Amino acid sequence: MPEKDGNLMKSACPPTCELVEGSSRPLYRDAIALWFAKWLADGCTISLVSSGPQLVRPPAATERNWLPVAVASAIVIAAVGALFLFYEHGKGGPTVTPISAATDPYAANLTISKLAMSESSNLSGGKVTYLDGHITNGGNRTVTGITVQVLFRDAAYEVAQNETQALRIIRTRDPYVDVEPLSAAPLKPGDAQDFRLVFDSVADQWDGAFPDIRVIRVDTR
């Protein structure tokens, strides 16, 4: 190519154009880069985030703490047991009154009859002994409380066990025998009630006969 023509082609190319030796086609690399940048600026966007429904990971299940439930259950069971012992056996443990203690003056107006004894097993595997009976108020006062002394004797008629309890009357028999203090249903003159005495244990020396029951205190009004 003549030198003059070549200079003219070079002058005709834009500043970004250059000739590749051995080719008549110019490479417009800079021009293409500028065009691509303008195309991006004019609004070409690539969505990288899906606009569809999103999956929400459910919260991880937490392990339940059963300790408070177990403690509450134990408290409820203990409370029920305490109430049962309170109503069945009365307050406190057995007390002892001297054999020589005098009976209450009003005791002559009270008649005890229809004695019956029975046994049952308790929760600890021992035996509980029951002494049931019938008491009648033959006096002229209303009796609100009776304390009795119970004497279990051995084969030689010696006292093998001496226990003092408040007399409790039988409130219901079905579905089980339930007792309550005499103050809940006082004995009016001429009235009679069934009662029950409960013994957690009885001396091995007991001869098996009905124990002696002595009325050592009577509350009246």
DOTORKOL-971699 format. One record per residue (C-alpha): residue in three letters; x, y, z. Coordinates in steps of 0.05 Angstrom, whole numbers, padded with zeros to 5 digits, always signed. Example, Ala and Ser with C-alpha at 12.3 -4.5 7.8 and 13.67 -1.06 7.14 Angstrom:
<rs>
ALA+00246-00090+00156/SER+00273-00021+00143/
</rs>
This chain:
<rs>
MET+00000+00000+00000/PRO+00027+00068-00016/GLU+00051+00106+00044/LYS+00002+00162+00029/ASP-00059+00117+00030/GLY-00037+00084+00093/ASN-00032+00151+00128/LEU-00101+00169+00103/MET-00131+00104+00133/LYS-00098+00117+00199/SER-00125+00187+00201/ALA-00195+00161+00185/CYS-00196+00115+00244/PRO-00220+00141+00310/PRO-00170+00149+00367/THR-00190+00083+00395/CYS-00180+00045+00331/GLU-00117+00009+00312/LEU-00096-00035+00255/VAL-00073-00105+00267/GLU-00015-00122+00223/GLY-00036-00169+00168/SER-00111-00152+00173/SER-00153-00099+00141/ARG-00206-00102+00196/PRO-00196-00054+00254/LEU-00207-00079+00326/TYR-00249-00033+00366/ARG-00234-00060+00435/ASP-00239+00007+00470/ALA-00302+00025+00433/ILE-00335-00041+00452/ALA-00316-00032+00524/LEU-00347+00038+00524/TRP-00411+00012+00491/PHE-00418-00045+00542/ALA-00409+00004+00599/LYS-00462+00049+00569/TRP-00509-00011+00561/LEU-00502-00029+00634/ALA-00515+00044+00654/ASP-00578+00047+00612/GLY-00613-00005+00655/CYS-00588-00074+00643/THR-00592-00109+00710/ILE-00581-00181+00730/SER-00627-00206+00784/LEU-00588-00245+00835/VAL-00644-00252+00886/SER-00705-00294+00872/SER-00771-00259+00881/GLY-00809-00324+00892/PRO-00835-00350+00958/GLN-00782-00359+01010/LEU-00775-00420+01054/VAL-00773-00402+01128/ARG-00735-00450+01171/PRO-00779-00471+01231/PRO-00750-00455+01299/ALA-00711-00512+01329/ALA-00751-00553+01379/THR-00730-00540+01450/GLU-00724-00596+01499/ARG-00776-00590+01555/ASN-00751-00587+01626/TRP-00790-00639+01666/LEU-00758-00622+01733/PRO-00810-00571+01755/VAL-00866-00619+01737/ALA-00834-00675+01777/VAL-00824-00629+01837/ALA-00896-00604+01834/SER-00922-00676+01830/ALA-00881-00696+01890/ILE-00908-00637+01930/VAL-00980-00655+01912/ILE-00969-00728+01932/ALA-00937-00708+01998/ALA-00994-00659+02013/VAL-01047-00713+02000/GLY-01010-00762+02044/ALA-01005-00711+02100/LEU-01079-00696+02096/PHE-01096-00770+02098/LEU-01053-00781+02160/PHE-01082-00719+02193/TYR-01154-00741+02185/GLU-01141-00815+02197/HIS-01093-00812+02255/GLY-01103-00742+02284/LYS-01050-00692+02304/GLY-00984-00714+02333/GLY-00961-00782+02355/PRO-00990-00826+02410/THR-00987-00800+02480/VAL-00984-00837+02546/THR-01027-00824+02606/PRO-01010-00856+02673/ILE-01052-00916+02690/SER-01069-00884+02756/ALA-01100-00823+02722/ALA-01172-00810+02743/THR-01229-00815+02694/ASP-01271-00753+02677/PRO-01332-00743+02723/TYR-01378-00741+02662/ALA-01352-00809+02638/ALA-01406-00844+02679/ASN-01458-00816+02630/LEU-01422-00846+02569/THR-01434-00918+02548/ILE-01386-00953+02501/SER-01411-01016+02466/LYS-01407-01058+02402/LEU-01331-01062+02401/ALA-01298-01092+02339/MET-01226-01097+02317/SER-01195-01103+02248/GLU-01128-01097+02214/SER-01100-01072+02148/SER-01032-01062+02115/ASN-01002-00993+02110/LEU-00957-00964+02057/SER-00894-00985+02093/GLY-00915-01058+02095/GLY-00935-01057+02169/LYS-01002-01070+02201/VAL-01052-01017+02224/THR-01102-01038+02278/TYR-01172-01008+02282/LEU-01217-01008+02343/ASP-01289-00991+02326/GLY-01345-00981+02375/HIS-01409-00945+02392/ILE-01416-00890+02444/THR-01480-00862+02474/ASN-01489-00797+02512/GLY-01536-00813+02570/GLY-01524-00746+02606/ASN-01557-00678+02602/ARG-01499-00642+02567/THR-01476-00637+02495/VAL-01409-00671+02487/THR-01360-00636+02440/GLY-01297-00677+02453/ILE-01275-00742+02486/THR-01204-00766+02502/VAL-01195-00839+02519/GLN-01139-00881+02547/VAL-01130-00949+02513/LEU-01094-01005+02551/PHE-01071-01067+02514/ARG-01055-01123+02561/ASP-01012-01186+02557/ALA-01026-01257+02578/ALA-01010-01239+02650/TYR-01060-01181+02647/GLU-01003-01132+02652/VAL-01005-01069+02610/ALA-00967-01083+02545/GLN-00985-01017+02512/ASN-01014-00952+02539/GLU-01040-00902+02489/THR-01083-00839+02493/GLN-01124-00814+02435/ALA-01180-00766+02419/LEU-01244-00804+02402/ARG-01263-00794+02329/ILE-01331-00811+02302/ILE-01344-00846+02235/ARG-01370-00796+02184/THR-01378-00843+02125/ARG-01365-00917+02110/ASP-01370-00917+02034/PRO-01326-00922+01994/TYR-01280-00924+02055/VAL-01285-00907+02129/ASP-01274-00833+02141/VAL-01270-00804+02211/GLU-01276-00734+02239/PRO-01269-00700+02307/LEU-01328-00704+02354/SER-01331-00628+02353/ALA-01355-00633+02281/ALA-01418-00669+02303/PRO-01426-00662+02379/LEU-01465-00714+02419/LYS-01528-00683+02445/PRO-01563-00715+02505/GLY-01589-00783+02483/ASP-01549-00784+02418/ALA-01503-00841+02397/GLN-01448-00847+02346/ASP-01400-00899+02318/PHE-01327-00884+02330/ARG-01259-00911+02307/LEU-01191-00911+02341/VAL-01130-00924+02298/PHE-01064-00954+02321/ASP-01003-00954+02277/SER-00973-01011+02316/VAL-00992-01057+02374/ALA-00943-01089+02423/ASP-00923-01161+02407/GLN-00941-01179+02479/TRP-01014-01162+02469/ASP-01058-01222+02484/GLY-01107-01206+02428/ALA-01166-01189+02474/PHE-01204-01124+02469/PRO-01165-01069+02504/ASP-01192-01029+02563/ILE-01220-00960+02544/ARG-01221-00907+02598/VAL-01252-00838+02587/ILE-01203-00790+02619/ARG-01229-00724+02591/VAL-01297-00700+02566/ASP-01311-00631+02536/THR-01383-00609+02543/ARG-01426-00547+02536/
</rs>
